Amino acid sequence: MASTTINDYYSVGTDHTEIVLKIMIENTQLSKSTVRLNKQLLGEYNDSFSVTLGKAKDIVGSILYINTTEADIDPDSDLISFGIEISGGMAPYKNYKSQTVSAGGFILYSAEIALIP
């Protein structure tokens, strides 16, 4: 199984704005994601999803952890993709990764994003 790691930061600010995480899985592939804020589990999700992380003032200083395992189930494509969008902060955040795997292959995407003021 291949793996890709993303280490980054996102400026959420310090106000009452809701911060929203969106994960995009394309090419009709199958995925399972776990989202944590520090050590607190926010949820486990299948395929593409969107989740509110909380208000900027409440989550600033936290670390957002995302672990996604994605499987190639599309017989017409061996392309695996993973997109992260975070909105509500100082500016939109976008990070997109894709790669080709062997037919029926898996990949693990791990992201660690510091939420700064």
Buried (B, 14 or more C-beta within 10 A) or exposed (E): EBEBEBEEEBBBBEEEBEBBBBBBBBBEBBBBBBBBBEEEEBEEBEBEBEBEBBBBEBBBEBBBBBBBBBBBEBEEBBBBBBBBBBBBBEEEBEBEBEEEBEEEBBBBBBBBBBBBE
